[in-house]
Amino acid sequence: MRLPVASVEDLVLAKLEWAKLGGSRRQIDDVHELLLVAGDRFDRAYVESWIEALGVAALWRSVVTSPEQA
């Protein structure tokens, strides 16, 4: 049986969009956790190719420059 599964990168983008729409801190916390879980397998270039089109560049920058990502 084949089942569609969202990639970590697509989940990050969706959560950034939800945070933009609702201002939810929970979504940003989830993005931090997803980045930790994905580690070196995370395709940052893919995410960054979409952030401007989705209007979430400022949120993305706040995530990747936060002390939690250091």
All heavy atoms as TSV, in Angstrom:
chain	resi	resn	atom	element	x	y	z
A	1	MET	N	N	0.840	-1.158	0.000
A	1	MET	CA	C	0.000	0.000	0.000
A	1	MET	C	C	0.900	1.241	0.000
A	1	MET	O	O	1.878	1.309	0.732
A	1	MET	CB	C	-0.886	-0.001	1.244
A	1	MET	CG	C	-1.734	1.214	1.345
A	1	MET	SD	S	-2.703	1.334	2.862
A	1	MET	CE	C	-3.681	-0.124	2.789
A	2	ARG	N	N	0.559	2.186	-0.815
A	2	ARG	CA	C	1.315	3.440	-0.872
A	2	ARG	C	C	0.522	4.527	-0.150
A	2	ARG	O	O	-0.673	4.685	-0.370
A	2	ARG	CB	C	1.540	3.851	-2.307
A	2	ARG	CG	C	2.435	2.845	-3.045
A	2	ARG	CD	C	2.721	3.325	-4.403
A	2	ARG	NE	N	3.673	4.433	-4.242
A	2	ARG	CZ	C	4.367	4.957	-5.217
A	2	ARG	NH1	N	4.217	4.509	-6.428
A	2	ARG	NH2	N	5.192	5.939	-5.003
A	3	LEU	N	N	1.215	5.247	0.701
A	3	LEU	CA	C	0.608	6.344	1.438
A	3	LEU	C	C	1.449	7.593	1.255
A	3	LEU	O	O	2.672	7.538	1.407
A	3	LEU	CB	C	0.529	6.022	2.930
A	3	LEU	CG	C	-0.320	4.845	3.340
A	3	LEU	CD1	C	-0.149	4.558	4.817
A	3	LEU	CD2	C	-1.778	5.127	3.038
A	4	PRO	N	N	0.822	8.705	0.946
A	4	PRO	CA	C	1.593	9.940	0.844
A	4	PRO	C	C	2.007	10.409	2.245
A	4	PRO	O	O	1.231	10.315	3.200
A	4	PRO	CB	C	0.626	10.928	0.203
A	4	PRO	CG	C	-0.732	10.379	0.495
A	4	PRO	CD	C	-0.577	8.891	0.617
A	5	VAL	N	N	3.235	10.868	2.342
A	5	VAL	CA	C	3.767	11.350	3.607
A	5	VAL	C	C	4.440	12.693	3.351
A	5	VAL	O	O	5.211	12.833	2.405
A	5	VAL	CB	C	4.793	10.349	4.188
A	5	VAL	CG1	C	5.412	10.879	5.470
A	5	VAL	CG2	C	4.154	8.992	4.426
A	6	ALA	N	N	4.142	13.663	4.188
A	6	ALA	CA	C	4.767	14.980	4.054
A	6	ALA	C	C	6.213	14.909	4.538
A	6	ALA	O	O	6.518	14.246	5.530
A	6	ALA	CB	C	4.007	16.016	4.869
A	7	SER	N	N	7.080	15.604	3.845
A	7	SER	CA	C	8.476	15.668	4.266
A	7	SER	C	C	8.606	16.625	5.454
A	7	SER	O	O	7.733	17.470	5.700
A	7	SER	CB	C	9.356	16.172	3.113
A	7	SER	OG	O	9.064	17.538	2.850
A	8	VAL	N	N	9.694	16.504	6.172
A	8	VAL	CA	C	9.964	17.424	7.285
A	8	VAL	C	C	9.996	18.857	6.763
A	8	VAL	O	O	9.459	19.772	7.391
A	8	VAL	CB	C	11.294	17.063	7.982
A	8	VAL	CG1	C	11.690	18.121	8.989
A	8	VAL	CG2	C	11.188	15.705	8.641
A	9	GLU	N	N	10.589	19.043	5.601
A	9	GLU	CA	C	10.689	20.380	5.026
A	9	GLU	C	C	9.312	20.979	4.748
A	9	GLU	O	O	9.068	22.157	5.031
A	9	GLU	CB	C	11.536	20.346	3.741
A	9	GLU	CG	C	12.987	19.996	3.971
A	9	GLU	CD	C	13.274	18.508	4.141
A	9	GLU	OE1	O	12.364	17.661	3.983
A	9	GLU	OE2	O	14.432	18.179	4.452
A	10	ASP	N	N	8.419	20.158	4.199
A	10	ASP	CA	C	7.063	20.644	3.925
A	10	ASP	C	C	6.289	20.910	5.217
A	10	ASP	O	O	5.500	21.851	5.293
A	10	ASP	CB	C	6.308	19.677	3.017
A	10	ASP	CG	C	6.830	19.718	1.592
A	10	ASP	OD1	O	7.332	20.775	1.157
A	10	ASP	OD2	O	6.741	18.690	0.897
A	11	LEU	N	N	6.537	20.113	6.240
A	11	LEU	CA	C	5.915	20.381	7.544
A	11	LEU	C	C	6.410	21.706	8.118
A	11	LEU	O	O	5.625	22.487	8.669
A	11	LEU	CB	C	6.215	19.250	8.521
A	11	LEU	CG	C	5.465	17.950	8.304
A	11	LEU	CD1	C	6.000	16.866	9.237
A	11	LEU	CD2	C	3.986	18.147	8.514
A	12	VAL	N	N	7.698	21.956	7.984
A	12	VAL	CA	C	8.260	23.230	8.463
A	12	VAL	C	C	7.600	24.393	7.740
A	12	VAL	O	O	7.175	25.366	8.368
A	12	VAL	CB	C	9.799	23.254	8.293
A	12	VAL	CG1	C	10.355	24.668	8.418
A	12	VAL	CG2	C	10.452	22.327	9.306
A	13	LEU	N	N	7.481	24.295	6.434
A	13	LEU	CA	C	6.849	25.373	5.672
A	13	LEU	C	C	5.395	25.564	6.080
A	13	LEU	O	O	4.930	26.696	6.245
A	13	LEU	CB	C	6.955	25.089	4.170
A	13	LEU	CG	C	8.359	25.206	3.587
A	13	LEU	CD1	C	8.404	24.633	2.175
A	13	LEU	CD2	C	8.850	26.645	3.614
A	14	ALA	N	N	4.676	24.467	6.279
A	14	ALA	CA	C	3.272	24.560	6.699
A	14	ALA	C	C	3.158	25.200	8.074
A	14	ALA	O	O	2.305	26.068	8.307
A	14	ALA	CB	C	2.630	23.174	6.707
A	15	LYS	N	N	4.026	24.825	8.982
A	15	LYS	CA	C	3.981	25.386	10.331
A	15	LYS	C	C	4.327	26.872	10.320
A	15	LYS	O	O	3.750	27.653	11.078
A	15	LYS	CB	C	4.887	24.606	11.265
A	15	LYS	CG	C	4.346	23.200	11.491
A	15	LYS	CD	C	4.646	22.718	12.862
A	15	LYS	CE	C	3.866	21.473	13.170
A	15	LYS	NZ	N	2.677	21.743	13.953
A	16	LEU	N	N	5.259	27.268	9.464
A	16	LEU	CA	C	5.578	28.694	9.341
A	16	LEU	C	C	4.376	29.468	8.800
A	16	LEU	O	O	4.078	30.573	9.269
A	16	LEU	CB	C	6.800	28.901	8.443
A	16	LEU	CG	C	8.137	28.436	9.024
A	16	LEU	CD1	C	9.220	28.498	7.947
A	16	LEU	CD2	C	8.530	29.255	10.242
A	17	GLU	N	N	3.677	28.873	7.837
A	17	GLU	CA	C	2.465	29.524	7.320
A	17	GLU	C	C	1.390	29.636	8.399
A	17	GLU	O	O	0.733	30.666	8.529
A	17	GLU	CB	C	1.904	28.751	6.123
A	17	GLU	CG	C	2.667	28.973	4.845
A	17	GLU	CD	C	1.918	28.366	3.677
A	17	GLU	OE1	O	1.871	27.113	3.590
A	17	GLU	OE2	O	1.373	29.133	2.873
A	18	TRP	N	N	1.209	28.578	9.172
A	18	TRP	CA	C	0.211	28.607	10.246
A	18	TRP	C	C	0.583	29.659	11.286
A	18	TRP	O	O	-0.286	30.358	11.802
A	18	TRP	CB	C	0.076	27.249	10.899
A	18	TRP	CG	C	-0.516	26.196	10.002
A	18	TRP	CD1	C	-1.384	26.396	8.970
A	18	TRP	CD2	C	-0.269	24.797	10.048
A	18	TRP	NE1	N	-1.686	25.198	8.366
A	18	TRP	CE2	C	-1.023	24.200	9.007
A	18	TRP	CE3	C	0.521	23.979	10.848
A	18	TRP	CZ2	C	-1.014	22.828	8.777
A	18	TRP	CZ3	C	0.523	22.617	10.617
A	18	TRP	CH2	C	-0.239	22.056	9.590
A	19	ALA	N	N	1.860	29.760	11.599
A	19	ALA	CA	C	2.306	30.764	12.567
A	19	ALA	C	C	2.029	32.167	12.035
A	19	ALA	O	O	1.609	33.054	12.786
A	19	ALA	CB	C	3.796	30.587	12.865
A	20	LYS	N	N	2.239	32.356	10.740
A	20	LYS	CA	C	1.968	33.663	10.130
A	20	LYS	C	C	0.481	33.995	10.217
A	20	LYS	O	O	0.118	35.130	10.530
A	20	LYS	CB	C	2.430	33.662	8.665
A	20	LYS	CG	C	2.141	34.961	7.935
A	20	LYS	CD	C	2.578	34.890	6.482
A	20	LYS	CE	C	1.531	34.143	5.692
A	20	LYS	NZ	N	1.724	34.238	4.242
A	21	LEU	N	N	-0.360	33.041	9.978
A	21	LEU	CA	C	-1.802	33.268	9.987
A	21	LEU	C	C	-2.374	33.450	11.391
A	21	LEU	O	O	-3.276	34.245	11.598
A	21	LEU	CB	C	-2.529	32.112	9.291
A	21	LEU	CG	C	-2.253	31.962	7.805
A	21	LEU	CD1	C	-2.888	30.683	7.284
A	21	LEU	CD2	C	-2.759	33.170	7.040
A	22	GLY	N	N	-1.826	32.693	12.329
A	22	GLY	CA	C	-2.410	32.716	13.664
A	22	GLY	C	C	-1.524	33.268	14.755
A	22	GLY	O	O	-1.958	33.412	15.885
A	23	GLY	N	N	-0.279	33.543	14.435
A	23	GLY	CA	C	0.630	34.074	15.434
A	23	GLY	C	C	0.927	33.097	16.566
A	23	GLY	O	O	1.310	33.500	17.653
A	24	SER	N	N	0.777	31.808	16.318
A	24	SER	CA	C	0.943	30.799	17.353
A	24	SER	C	C	2.410	30.498	17.634
A	24	SER	O	O	3.156	30.110	16.742
A	24	SER	CB	C	0.243	29.507	16.937
A	24	SER	OG	O	0.564	28.466	17.814
A	25	ARG	N	N	2.800	30.664	18.870
A	25	ARG	CA	C	4.158	30.319	19.294
A	25	ARG	C	C	4.372	28.806	19.212
A	25	ARG	O	O	5.478	28.332	18.992
A	25	ARG	CB	C	4.392	30.834	20.713
A	25	ARG	CG	C	5.734	30.514	21.294
A	25	ARG	CD	C	6.827	31.218	20.545
A	25	ARG	NE	N	8.086	30.523	20.807
A	25	ARG	CZ	C	9.222	30.837	20.264
A	25	ARG	NH1	N	9.298	31.851	19.432
A	25	ARG	NH2	N	10.298	30.178	20.539
A	26	ARG	N	N	3.311	28.051	19.379
A	26	ARG	CA	C	3.398	26.586	19.319
A	26	ARG	C	C	3.956	26.118	17.968
A	26	ARG	O	O	4.753	25.189	17.906
A	26	ARG	CB	C	2.008	25.977	19.566
A	26	ARG	CG	C	1.946	24.488	19.408
A	26	ARG	CD	C	2.836	23.818	20.413
A	26	ARG	NE	N	3.022	22.434	20.047
A	26	ARG	CZ	C	3.562	21.554	20.823
A	26	ARG	NH1	N	3.982	21.891	22.011
A	26	ARG	NH2	N	3.706	20.320	20.421
A	27	GLN	N	N	3.531	26.774	16.894
A	27	GLN	CA	C	4.012	26.398	15.564
A	27	GLN	C	C	5.521	26.614	15.445
A	27	GLN	O	O	6.234	25.782	14.888
A	27	GLN	CB	C	3.268	27.180	14.481
A	27	GLN	CG	C	1.767	26.996	14.499
A	27	GLN	CD	C	1.329	25.551	14.411
A	27	GLN	OE1	O	1.941	24.733	13.751
A	27	GLN	NE2	N	0.245	25.233	15.081
A	28	ILE	N	N	5.995	27.715	15.979
A	28	ILE	CA	C	7.437	28.020	15.934
A	28	ILE	C	C	8.205	27.020	16.785
A	28	ILE	O	O	9.273	26.537	16.393
A	28	ILE	CB	C	7.704	29.474	16.393
A	28	ILE	CG1	C	7.005	30.462	15.456
A	28	ILE	CG2	C	9.197	29.754	16.476
A	28	ILE	CD1	C	7.403	30.363	13.993
A	29	ASP	N	N	7.666	26.684	17.951
A	29	ASP	CA	C	8.310	25.664	18.789
A	29	ASP	C	C	8.382	24.331	18.048
A	29	ASP	O	O	9.400	23.635	18.116
A	29	ASP	CB	C	7.544	25.483	20.103
A	29	ASP	CG	C	7.645	26.691	21.018
A	29	ASP	OD1	O	8.534	27.546	20.800
A	29	ASP	OD2	O	6.812	26.787	21.944
A	30	ASP	N	N	7.325	23.984	17.328
A	30	ASP	CA	C	7.322	22.755	16.532
A	30	ASP	C	C	8.396	22.790	15.448
A	30	ASP	O	O	9.054	21.778	15.189
A	30	ASP	CB	C	5.961	22.523	15.882
A	30	ASP	CG	C	4.893	22.079	16.866
A	30	ASP	OD1	O	5.220	21.781	18.033
A	30	ASP	OD2	O	3.715	22.042	16.457
A	31	VAL	N	N	8.585	23.943	14.822
A	31	VAL	CA	C	9.619	24.067	13.792
A	31	VAL	C	C	10.992	23.806	14.402
A	31	VAL	O	O	11.808	23.068	13.831
A	31	VAL	CB	C	9.577	25.456	13.103
A	31	VAL	CG1	C	10.805	25.664	12.220
A	31	VAL	CG2	C	8.306	25.600	12.287
A	32	HIS	N	N	11.250	24.366	15.572
A	32	HIS	CA	C	12.522	24.107	16.257
A	32	HIS	C	C	12.723	22.607	16.481
A	32	HIS	O	O	13.812	22.072	16.225
A	32	HIS	CB	C	12.573	24.832	17.605
A	32	HIS	CG	C	12.816	26.284	17.500
A	32	HIS	ND1	N	14.045	26.827	17.195
A	32	HIS	CD2	C	11.990	27.339	17.663
A	32	HIS	CE1	C	13.963	28.138	17.171
A	32	HIS	NE2	N	12.725	28.476	17.455
A	33	GLU	N	N	11.694	21.938	16.950
A	33	GLU	CA	C	11.780	20.497	17.208
A	33	GLU	C	C	12.005	19.705	15.925
A	33	GLU	O	O	12.806	18.767	15.896
A	33	GLU	CB	C	10.527	20.003	17.931
A	33	GLU	CG	C	10.395	20.511	19.343
A	33	GLU	CD	C	11.535	20.070	20.251
A	33	GLU	OE1	O	11.971	18.904	20.151
A	33	GLU	OE2	O	11.991	20.905	21.050
A	34	LEU	N	N	11.309	20.070	14.863
A	34	LEU	CA	C	11.489	19.378	13.585
A	34	LEU	C	C	12.919	19.522	13.074
A	34	LEU	O	O	13.500	18.565	12.552
A	34	LEU	CB	C	10.499	19.913	12.546
A	34	LEU	CG	C	9.055	19.477	12.737
A	34	LEU	CD1	C	8.117	20.338	11.889
A	34	LEU	CD2	C	8.894	18.005	12.406
A	35	LEU	N	N	13.496	20.699	13.234
A	35	LEU	CA	C	14.881	20.919	12.799
A	35	LEU	C	C	15.844	20.059	13.615
A	35	LEU	O	O	16.805	19.508	13.067
A	35	LEU	CB	C	15.254	22.392	12.902
A	35	LEU	CG	C	14.526	23.320	11.935
A	35	LEU	CD1	C	14.891	24.775	12.218
A	35	LEU	CD2	C	14.813	22.965	10.497
A	36	LEU	N	N	15.586	19.950	14.912
A	36	LEU	CA	C	16.434	19.107	15.760
A	36	LEU	C	C	16.351	17.645	15.351
A	36	LEU	O	O	17.366	16.958	15.257
A	36	LEU	CB	C	16.034	19.260	17.226
A	36	LEU	CG	C	16.435	20.552	17.907
A	36	LEU	CD1	C	15.811	20.634	19.302
A	36	LEU	CD2	C	17.946	20.659	18.005
A	37	VAL	N	N	15.145	17.171	15.110
A	37	VAL	CA	C	14.943	15.769	14.739
A	37	VAL	C	C	15.574	15.470	13.380
A	37	VAL	O	O	16.217	14.438	13.193
A	37	VAL	CB	C	13.443	15.411	14.744
A	37	VAL	CG1	C	13.196	14.060	14.110
A	37	VAL	CG2	C	12.897	15.457	16.157
A	38	ALA	N	N	15.397	16.368	12.422
A	38	ALA	CA	C	15.914	16.135	11.066
A	38	ALA	C	C	17.436	16.202	11.021
A	38	ALA	O	O	18.063	15.481	10.249
A	38	ALA	CB	C	15.312	17.150	10.102
A	39	GLY	N	N	18.016	17.075	11.824
A	39	GLY	CA	C	19.476	17.189	11.852
A	39	GLY	C	C	20.064	17.492	10.488
A	39	GLY	O	O	19.571	18.347	9.749
A	40	ASP	N	N	21.105	16.754	10.130
A	40	ASP	CA	C	21.825	16.975	8.870
A	40	ASP	C	C	21.025	16.576	7.639
A	40	ASP	O	O	21.379	16.933	6.525
A	40	ASP	CB	C	23.142	16.193	8.863
A	40	ASP	CG	C	24.132	16.732	9.874
A	40	ASP	OD1	O	23.980	17.900	10.303
A	40	ASP	OD2	O	25.053	15.980	10.254
A	41	ARG	N	N	19.943	15.838	7.828
A	41	ARG	CA	C	19.122	15.412	6.684
A	41	ARG	C	C	18.184	16.502	6.201
A	41	ARG	O	O	17.528	16.351	5.175
A	41	ARG	CB	C	18.298	14.186	7.061
A	41	ARG	CG	C	19.142	12.972	7.399
A	41	ARG	CD	C	18.277	11.909	7.965
A	41	ARG	NE	N	17.504	12.539	9.046
A	41	ARG	CZ	C	16.962	11.905	10.056
A	41	ARG	NH1	N	17.059	10.624	10.143
A	41	ARG	NH2	N	16.290	12.551	10.993
A	42	PHE	N	N	18.082	17.607	6.954
A	42	PHE	CA	C	17.163	18.681	6.607
A	42	PHE	C	C	17.650	19.414	5.361
A	42	PHE	O	O	18.796	19.836	5.287
A	42	PHE	CB	C	17.039	19.658	7.784
A	42	PHE	CG	C	16.002	20.718	7.563
A	42	PHE	CD1	C	14.658	20.413	7.676
A	42	PHE	CD2	C	16.361	22.007	7.229
A	42	PHE	CE1	C	13.689	21.383	7.469
A	42	PHE	CE2	C	15.408	22.986	7.029
A	42	PHE	CZ	C	14.071	22.668	7.145
A	43	ASP	N	N	16.767	19.573	4.385
A	43	ASP	CA	C	17.099	20.242	3.124
A	43	ASP	C	C	16.768	21.732	3.229
A	43	ASP	O	O	15.709	22.198	2.808
A	43	ASP	CB	C	16.323	19.597	1.978
A	43	ASP	CG	C	16.751	20.097	0.613
A	43	ASP	OD1	O	17.511	21.086	0.531
A	43	ASP	OD2	O	16.310	19.496	-0.384
A	44	ARG	N	N	17.695	22.467	3.792
A	44	ARG	CA	C	17.502	23.901	4.025
A	44	ARG	C	C	17.317	24.662	2.715
A	44	ARG	O	O	16.528	25.601	2.639
A	44	ARG	CB	C	18.684	24.453	4.818
A	44	ARG	CG	C	18.524	25.867	5.234
A	44	ARG	CD	C	19.640	26.296	6.151
A	44	ARG	NE	N	19.529	27.699	6.449
A	44	ARG	CZ	C	19.997	28.263	7.524
A	44	ARG	NH1	N	20.625	27.543	8.422
A	44	ARG	NH2	N	19.863	29.552	7.714
A	45	ALA	N	N	18.028	24.265	1.681
A	45	ALA	CA	C	17.916	24.944	0.386
A	45	ALA	C	C	16.491	24.856	-0.157
A	45	ALA	O	O	15.975	25.834	-0.717
A	45	ALA	CB	C	18.913	24.360	-0.607
A	46	TYR	N	N	15.861	23.711	0.016
A	46	TYR	CA	C	14.474	23.541	-0.441
A	46	TYR	C	C	13.552	24.506	0.302
A	46	TYR	O	O	12.736	25.203	-0.311
A	46	TYR	CB	C	14.016	22.095	-0.225
A	46	TYR	CG	C	12.552	21.892	-0.511
A	46	TYR	CD1	C	12.091	21.765	-1.820
A	46	TYR	CD2	C	11.619	21.838	0.520
A	46	TYR	CE1	C	10.738	21.583	-2.088
A	46	TYR	CE2	C	10.273	21.657	0.266
A	46	TYR	CZ	C	9.841	21.541	-1.042
A	46	TYR	OH	O	8.501	21.367	-1.299
A	47	VAL	N	N	13.673	24.550	1.615
A	47	VAL	CA	C	12.834	25.449	2.415
A	47	VAL	C	C	13.075	26.892	2.012
A	47	VAL	O	O	12.137	27.664	1.794
A	47	VAL	CB	C	13.093	25.236	3.927
A	47	VAL	CG1	C	12.426	26.319	4.759
A	47	VAL	CG2	C	12.599	23.859	4.345
A	48	GLU	N	N	14.333	27.262	1.866
A	48	GLU	CA	C	14.647	28.643	1.533
A	48	GLU	C	C	14.228	29.018	0.113
A	48	GLU	O	O	14.068	30.193	-0.188
A	48	GLU	CB	C	16.117	28.921	1.805
A	48	GLU	CG	C	16.380	28.899	3.308
A	48	GLU	CD	C	17.793	29.204	3.718
A	48	GLU	OE1	O	18.695	29.227	2.854
A	48	GLU	OE2	O	17.995	29.403	4.933
A	49	SER	N	N	13.989	28.029	-0.722
A	49	SER	CA	C	13.485	28.336	-2.066
A	49	SER	C	C	12.001	28.707	-2.030
A	49	SER	O	O	11.475	29.271	-2.988
A	49	SER	CB	C	13.720	27.154	-3.011
A	49	SER	OG	O	12.834	26.085	-2.727
A	50	TRP	N	N	11.321	28.406	-0.930
A	50	TRP	CA	C	9.886	28.669	-0.800
A	50	TRP	C	C	9.520	29.804	0.147
A	50	TRP	O	O	8.410	30.331	0.076
A	50	TRP	CB	C	9.182	27.400	-0.306
A	50	TRP	CG	C	8.933	26.423	-1.402
A	50	TRP	CD1	C	9.673	25.315	-1.700
A	50	TRP	CD2	C	7.874	26.465	-2.349
A	50	TRP	NE1	N	9.129	24.672	-2.778
A	50	TRP	CE2	C	8.020	25.365	-3.196
A	50	TRP	CE3	C	6.809	27.342	-2.567
A	50	TRP	CZ2	C	7.143	25.105	-4.240
A	50	TRP	CZ3	C	5.938	27.081	-3.606
A	50	TRP	CH2	C	6.115	25.973	-4.431
A	51	ILE	N	N	10.400	30.197	1.037
A	51	ILE	CA	C	9.994	31.121	2.112
A	51	ILE	C	C	9.517	32.480	1.612
A	51	ILE	O	O	8.585	33.046	2.183
A	51	ILE	CB	C	11.095	31.283	3.177
A	51	ILE	CG1	C	12.398	31.769	2.559
A	51	ILE	CG2	C	11.289	30.004	3.957
A	51	ILE	CD1	C	13.448	32.147	3.573
A	52	GLU	N	N	10.131	33.004	0.573
A	52	GLU	CA	C	9.691	34.314	0.060
A	52	GLU	C	C	8.298	34.204	-0.563
A	52	GLU	O	O	7.430	35.030	-0.312
A	52	GLU	CB	C	10.692	34.864	-0.956
A	52	GLU	CG	C	12.037	35.252	-0.370
A	52	GLU	CD	C	11.972	36.438	0.590
A	52	GLU	OE1	O	11.058	37.282	0.473
A	52	GLU	OE2	O	12.851	36.500	1.470
A	53	ALA	N	N	8.096	33.181	-1.379
A	53	ALA	CA	C	6.800	33.000	-2.053
A	53	ALA	C	C	5.673	32.807	-1.042
A	53	ALA	O	O	4.538	33.239	-1.284
A	53	ALA	CB	C	6.860	31.808	-3.008
A	54	LEU	N	N	5.970	32.177	0.084
A	54	LEU	CA	C	4.953	31.932	1.102
A	54	LEU	C	C	4.815	33.085	2.095
A	54	LEU	O	O	3.913	33.068	2.931
A	54	LEU	CB	C	5.272	30.636	1.854
A	54	LEU	CG	C	5.263	29.367	1.008
A	54	LEU	CD1	C	5.745	28.181	1.825
A	54	LEU	CD2	C	3.873	29.108	0.437
A	55	GLY	N	N	5.718	34.044	2.000
A	55	GLY	CA	C	5.646	35.199	2.898
A	55	GLY	C	C	6.034	34.897	4.329
A	55	GLY	O	O	5.525	35.521	5.257
A	56	VAL	N	N	6.934	33.930	4.509
A	56	VAL	CA	C	7.345	33.544	5.856
A	56	VAL	C	C	8.836	33.740	6.111
A	56	VAL	O	O	9.390	33.185	7.053
A	56	VAL	CB	C	6.928	32.082	6.161
A	56	VAL	CG1	C	5.418	31.932	6.175
A	56	VAL	CG2	C	7.563	31.113	5.173
A	57	ALA	N	N	9.465	34.574	5.299
A	57	ALA	CA	C	10.918	34.769	5.421
A	57	ALA	C	C	11.309	35.312	6.791
A	57	ALA	O	O	12.288	34.854	7.389
A	57	ALA	CB	C	11.428	35.685	4.314
A	58	ALA	N	N	10.555	36.273	7.311
A	58	ALA	CA	C	10.893	36.849	8.617
A	58	ALA	C	C	10.771	35.801	9.724
A	58	ALA	O	O	11.637	35.730	10.606
A	58	ALA	CB	C	10.003	38.050	8.914
A	59	LEU	N	N	9.733	34.995	9.660
A	59	LEU	CA	C	9.581	33.924	10.652
A	59	LEU	C	C	10.719	32.915	10.553
A	59	LEU	O	O	11.263	32.484	11.568
A	59	LEU	CB	C	8.241	33.214	10.468
A	59	LEU	CG	C	7.015	33.943	10.986
A	59	LEU	CD1	C	5.750	33.264	10.485
A	59	LEU	CD2	C	7.023	34.001	12.494
A	60	TRP	N	N	11.075	32.545	9.341
A	60	TRP	CA	C	12.165	31.586	9.131
A	60	TRP	C	C	13.472	32.147	9.699
A	60	TRP	O	O	14.194	31.453	10.408
A	60	TRP	CB	C	12.310	31.253	7.658
A	60	TRP	CG	C	13.501	30.394	7.339
A	60	TRP	CD1	C	14.583	30.742	6.598
A	60	TRP	CD2	C	13.716	29.035	7.736
A	60	TRP	NE1	N	15.463	29.692	6.515
A	60	TRP	CE2	C	14.948	28.634	7.209
A	60	TRP	CE3	C	12.986	28.138	8.490
A	60	TRP	CZ2	C	15.481	27.361	7.417
A	60	TRP	CZ3	C	13.512	26.868	8.705
A	60	TRP	CH2	C	14.741	26.491	8.163
A	61	ARG	N	N	13.749	33.409	9.414
A	61	ARG	CA	C	14.980	34.024	9.946
A	61	ARG	C	C	14.968	34.019	11.476
A	61	ARG	O	O	15.995	33.779	12.101
A	61	ARG	CB	C	15.152	35.434	9.418
A	61	ARG	CG	C	15.692	35.484	7.997
A	61	ARG	CD	C	16.104	36.876	7.571
A	61	ARG	NE	N	14.968	37.798	7.541
A	61	ARG	CZ	C	14.154	37.938	6.510
A	61	ARG	NH1	N	14.334	37.253	5.417
A	61	ARG	NH2	N	13.138	38.805	6.565
A	62	SER	N	N	13.801	34.273	12.060
A	62	SER	CA	C	13.741	34.274	13.531
A	62	SER	C	C	14.010	32.880	14.095
A	62	SER	O	O	14.587	32.752	15.168
A	62	SER	CB	C	12.386	34.805	14.014
A	62	SER	OG	O	11.354	33.869	13.806
A	63	VAL	N	N	13.606	31.852	13.364
A	63	VAL	CA	C	13.843	30.480	13.812
A	63	VAL	C	C	15.323	30.134	13.705
A	63	VAL	O	O	15.921	29.626	14.660
A	63	VAL	CB	C	13.003	29.471	13.000
A	63	VAL	CG1	C	13.456	28.054	13.257
A	63	VAL	CG2	C	11.528	29.636	13.318
A	64	VAL	N	N	15.925	30.400	12.559
A	64	VAL	CA	C	17.303	29.943	12.349
A	64	VAL	C	C	18.334	30.813	13.064
A	64	VAL	O	O	19.482	30.396	13.191
A	64	VAL	CB	C	17.639	29.818	10.848
A	64	VAL	CG1	C	16.784	28.753	10.190
A	64	VAL	CG2	C	17.531	31.131	10.120
A	65	THR	N	N	17.943	31.981	13.529
A	65	THR	CA	C	18.897	32.824	14.258
A	65	THR	C	C	18.660	32.795	15.761
A	65	THR	O	O	19.369	33.467	16.506
A	65	THR	CB	C	18.849	34.286	13.775
A	65	THR	OG1	O	17.525	34.806	13.982
A	65	THR	CG2	C	19.235	34.387	12.298
A	66	SER	N	N	17.686	32.004	16.215
A	66	SER	CA	C	17.391	31.958	17.643
A	66	SER	C	C	18.437	31.117	18.366
A	66	SER	O	O	19.035	30.210	17.775
A	66	SER	CB	C	16.000	31.369	17.881
A	66	SER	OG	O	16.018	29.979	17.661
A	67	PRO	N	N	18.662	31.404	19.627
A	67	PRO	CA	C	19.632	30.627	20.414
A	67	PRO	C	C	19.296	29.136	20.475
A	67	PRO	O	O	20.165	28.323	20.647
A	67	PRO	CB	C	19.535	31.246	21.811
A	67	PRO	CG	C	18.925	32.579	21.624
A	67	PRO	CD	C	18.072	32.494	20.382
A	68	GLU	N	N	18.018	28.786	20.303
A	68	GLU	CA	C	17.605	27.385	20.344
A	68	GLU	C	C	18.224	26.586	19.211
A	68	GLU	O	O	18.338	25.368	19.304
A	68	GLU	CB	C	16.082	27.266	20.268
A	68	GLU	CG	C	15.384	27.869	21.468
A	68	GLU	CD	C	13.884	27.901	21.291
A	68	GLU	OE1	O	13.312	26.946	20.734
A	68	GLU	OE2	O	13.281	28.890	21.703
A	69	GLN	N	N	18.614	27.235	18.117
A	69	GLN	CA	C	19.192	26.545	16.974
A	69	GLN	C	C	20.706	26.518	17.017
A	69	GLN	O	O	21.337	25.930	16.171
A	69	GLN	CB	C	18.720	27.187	15.659
A	69	GLN	CG	C	17.269	26.947	15.380
A	69	GLN	CD	C	16.922	25.475	15.383
A	69	GLN	OE1	O	17.540	24.657	14.714
A	69	GLN	NE2	N	15.923	25.130	16.162
A	70	ALA	N	N	21.293	27.188	17.985
A	70	ALA	CA	C	22.768	27.231	18.076
A	70	ALA	C	C	23.333	25.902	18.516
A	70	ALA	O	O	22.712	25.073	19.060
A	70	ALA	CB	C	23.170	28.334	19.034
